[in-house]
């Protein structure tokens, strides 16, 4: 536990106003940076982890990898520091809601919506590929949809550098790539392509592609269960998009599209999906003032 909110009324230059999220490593607060008079998101490491150098190092790595990307579809990191016995990161505050909250509200993405979102994410993943950054935990809760129509990727807490040994047993079971399920020590951007495919399947159908009675069973399904066809739940989805989604969720990394290939295929589909007959829930929800 991080402690009650009263302990964080002021954290150095930041005035906490409310709690906006909680994760495995700590709590995220909405705060005001007094010196610049702007809203920020303040991620505070849980007090029981503050003395563990592994978690302090993970928080530092999260800040540095997110800052390295410096991409419009990444939640920007402004600062990090220490307050009393714990550590924190200061990040961009993204008004809007997460893709997870959208799914929970019962509103599903259309094919046009998914293409709009995927094009932004493909551009981000290509930038990440060039810099050797692998997020390892792409999921609906980490995709923030702002009021201007941008998708922002958050939480680089388990991110790693491609080609370097990665910490095992991390990621979220519903969206875990087969490589992560096997605890392969070396990962690349195609692990994120897989997780993004699973995330889109969930956002378009209301259910993840694999869901077993236990975490272990769910993880195993990523390894050997057949790849689901989204058209069994959403028959109006085009055959081209359904095939692309299946390729994103291919068991073998080499069978998945790279980010630039994903972008090229999405542009080919966009004209048809964006026709006046296509329902664009994404634009309606997140591009209105």
C-alpha positions in Angstrom: 0.0 0.0 0.0 1.2 3.5 -0.8 -0.6 5.0 2.1 -3.6 7.3 2.4 -3.9 10.2 0.0 -3.4 12.8 2.8 0.3 11.7 2.9 0.7 13.0 -0.6 -1.0 16.4 -0.5 2.3 17.9 -1.5 5.1 16.0 -3.1 7.9 18.5 -3.7 6.7 20.7 -6.5 3.4 18.8 -6.9 0.0 19.1 -5.3 -2.0 15.9 -5.3 -5.7 16.4 -6.0 -7.1 12.8 -6.5 -6.1 9.2 -7.2 -6.7 8.1 -10.8 -5.2 4.6 -10.9 -3.5 1.8 -9.1 -1.0 -0.8 -10.4 1.3 -3.5 -9.2 4.1 -1.0 -8.4 2.1 1.8 -6.9 -0.5 4.5 -7.3 -1.1 7.1 -9.9 -2.4 10.5 -8.8 -3.7 13.6 -10.6 -1.6 16.5 -9.4 -0.8 20.1 -10.2 2.8 21.1 -10.9 3.0 24.4 -9.0 5.9 25.9 -10.7 4.4 25.5 -14.2 0.7 25.5 -13.2 -0.2 22.5 -15.2 -1.9 19.1 -14.4 0.3 16.1 -14.4 0.1 12.4 -13.5 2.2 11.4 -10.5 3.2 7.7 -10.3 4.3 7.0 -6.7 6.2 3.7 -5.9 4.4 1.7 -3.3 5.9 2.2 0.2 6.6 -1.5 0.7 8.6 -1.6 -2.5 10.6 1.7 -1.9 13.4 -0.2 -0.1 13.7 -2.8 -2.8 16.5 -1.8 -5.3 14.9 -3.9 -8.0 11.7 -1.9 -8.0 13.5 1.4 -7.8 15.6 0.3 -10.8 12.4 -0.7 -12.6 10.8 2.7 -12.0 14.0 4.4 -13.3 14.0 2.1 -16.4 10.4 2.9 -17.0 11.0 6.6 -17.0 14.1 6.4 -19.2 12.6 4.1 -21.8 9.4 6.2 -22.1 11.5 9.3 -22.4 13.7 7.7 -25.0 10.8 7.2 -27.3 9.6 10.8 -27.3 6.7 10.0 -29.6 3.2 11.7 -29.7 1.5 8.4 -29.0 3.5 7.8 -25.8 2.6 9.3 -22.4 5.4 11.7 -21.9 7.7 11.6 -18.9 8.5 15.0 -17.4 10.5 14.3 -14.3 11.3 11.7 -11.6 12.5 12.1 -8.0 12.3 11.0 -4.4 10.0 12.1 -1.7 10.5 11.0 1.9 11.1 7.2 1.7 9.7 6.6 -1.8 10.2 7.5 -5.4 8.0 8.9 -8.1 7.7 9.7 -11.9 5.9 12.8 -13.2 4.1 12.1 -16.5 1.8 13.8 -18.9 -1.8 13.9 -17.8 -4.1 12.5 -20.5 -7.7 13.6 -20.3 -10.2 11.1 -21.6 -10.4 7.4 -20.8 -8.6 4.1 -21.3 -9.6 1.6 -24.0 -10.4 -0.8 -21.0 -13.0 1.6 -19.7 -14.5 1.9 -23.1 -14.8 -1.9 -23.4 -16.3 -2.1 -19.9 -18.9 0.5 -20.9 -20.2 -1.9 -23.5 -19.1 0.2 -26.5 -17.1 -1.8 -29.1 -14.8 -0.5 -31.8 -15.9 -0.8 -35.4 -13.4 -1.8 -38.1 -12.9 1.9 -39.0 -12.2 2.6 -35.3 -9.7 -0.2 -35.1 -7.9 0.9 -38.2 -7.6 4.5 -36.9 -6.2 3.3 -33.6 -3.9 0.7 -35.2 -2.4 3.2 -37.6 -1.3 5.4 -34.6 0.1 2.4 -32.7 1.9 1.0 -35.8 3.7 4.3 -36.1 4.7 4.2 -32.4 5.9 0.6 -32.6 8.1 1.4 -35.6 9.7 4.2 -33.6 10.1 1.7 -30.7 11.6 -0.9 -33.0 14.2 1.5 -34.3 15.2 2.4 -30.7 15.1 -1.2 -29.5 12.3 -0.7 -27.0 9.8 -3.5 -26.3 6.8 -2.5 -24.1 5.8 -6.1 -23.1 2.4 -5.1 -21.6 0.2 -3.7 -24.3 -3.4 -4.1 -23.2 -6.6 -2.0 -23.1 -5.8 -0.6 -19.7 -2.5 0.9 -21.0 -4.0 2.5 -24.1 -5.3 6.0 -23.2 -7.7 7.7 -25.6 -7.6 11.5 -25.3 -10.2 14.0 -26.2 -8.4 15.0 -29.4 -8.5 11.5 -30.9 -4.9 10.5 -30.0 -4.0 7.1 -28.5 -1.3 7.2 -25.8 0.6 4.2 -24.7 1.2 4.2 -20.9 3.1 2.2 -18.3 6.6 1.1 -19.4 7.1 -0.6 -16.0 8.1 -4.0 -17.6 9.6 -2.7 -20.8 12.9 -4.1 -22.0 15.5 -3.5 -24.6 15.3 -5.8 -27.7 18.1 -8.3 -27.8 18.9 -8.1 -24.1 17.8 -10.7 -21.5 14.3 -9.7 -20.2 12.9 -10.3 -16.8 10.6 -13.4 -16.9 7.0 -13.8 -15.9 5.8 -10.4 -16.8 2.8 -9.2 -18.9 -0.9 -9.7 -18.6 -2.2 -13.2 -19.3 -5.0 -12.2 -21.7 -2.6 -10.4 -24.1 0.7 -12.3 -23.5 2.7 -13.3 -26.6 3.7 -16.9 -26.9 7.4 -15.9 -26.5 6.6 -14.3 -23.1 4.5 -17.3 -22.1 7.6 -19.5 -22.8 9.8 -17.0 -20.8 12.0 -16.6 -23.8 14.9 -14.4 -22.7 15.1 -12.4 -25.9 12.1 -10.5 -27.3 11.6 -8.0 -30.1 8.8 -5.7 -31.3 6.8 -8.6 -32.6 5.8 -9.5 -29.1 4.1 -6.1 -28.9 2.4 -6.7 -32.3 0.9 -9.9 -30.8 -0.4 -8.1 -27.7 -1.8 -5.3 -29.8 -3.7 -7.9 -31.9 -5.2 -9.5 -28.8 -6.1 -6.0 -27.5 -7.9 -5.2 -30.8 -9.8 -8.5 -30.7 -11.0 -7.6 -27.2 -11.9 -4.1 -28.1 -14.0 -5.2 -31.1 -15.7 -8.2 -29.5 -15.9 -7.4 -25.8 -13.9 -10.5 -24.9 -10.2 -11.4 -25.0 -9.2 -14.0 -27.7 -8.2 -16.5 -25.0 -9.7 -16.9 -21.6 -9.4 -20.1 -19.5 -10.6 -21.0 -16.0 -7.1 -20.2 -14.6 -4.2 -17.9 -15.4 -2.1 -21.0 -16.2 -4.7 -22.3 -18.7 -5.1 -18.9 -20.3 -1.3 -18.6 -20.8 -1.2 -22.0 -22.3 -3.8 -21.1 -24.8 -1.5 -18.5 -26.3 0.9 -21.3 -27.0 -1.3 -24.0 -28.6 -5.0 -22.9 -28.9 -6.2 -22.1 -32.5 -6.2 -18.5 -33.4 -9.8 -17.2 -33.2 -11.6 -15.7 -36.2 -13.1 -12.3 -35.2 -15.9 -12.8 -37.8 -17.4 -15.5 -35.6 -18.4 -12.7 -33.2 -18.4 -9.7 -35.6 -19.4 -11.1 -39.0 -19.5 -7.6 -40.6 -15.7 -7.3 -40.3 -14.0 -7.6 -43.6 -12.1 -10.7 -44.6 -9.0 -8.6 -45.1 -9.0 -7.1 -41.6 -9.8 -10.5 -40.0 -6.9 -12.0 -41.8 -4.5 -9.2 -40.7 -5.7 -9.6 -37.1 -4.9 -13.3 -37.3 -1.5 -12.6 -38.6 -0.8 -10.2 -35.7 -1.7 -13.1 -33.4 0.4 -15.7 -35.1 2.1 -18.1 -32.8 5.5 -17.6 -34.4 7.0 -14.1 -34.4 8.3 -14.4 -37.9 4.8 -14.9 -39.2 3.6 -11.5 -37.8 3.7 -8.3 -39.7 6.4 -5.7 -38.7 5.1 -2.2 -37.9 5.8 -0.8 -41.3 4.0 -3.8 -42.9 1.1 -3.3 -40.6 0.9 0.4 -41.6 1.0 -0.5 -45.3 -1.8 -3.0 -45.1 -4.0 -0.7 -42.9 -3.7 2.1 -45.4 -5.0 -0.3 -48.1 -8.1 -1.1 -46.0 -8.8 2.4 -44.7 -10.7 3.8 -47.7 -13.3 1.1 -47.6 -13.6 1.1 -43.8 -13.9 4.9 -43.7 -16.8 5.0 -46.1 -19.9 7.0 -45.0 -21.6 3.7 -44.2 -18.9 2.7 -41.7 -19.8 3.6 -38.1 -16.9 5.5 -36.6 -17.5 5.3 -32.9 -13.8 6.1 -32.2 -14.1 9.5 -33.9 -17.4 10.3 -32.4 -16.3 9.5 -28.8 -12.8 11.0 -28.9 -12.8 13.9 -31.4 -15.7 15.8 -30.1 -15.0 18.9 -28.0 
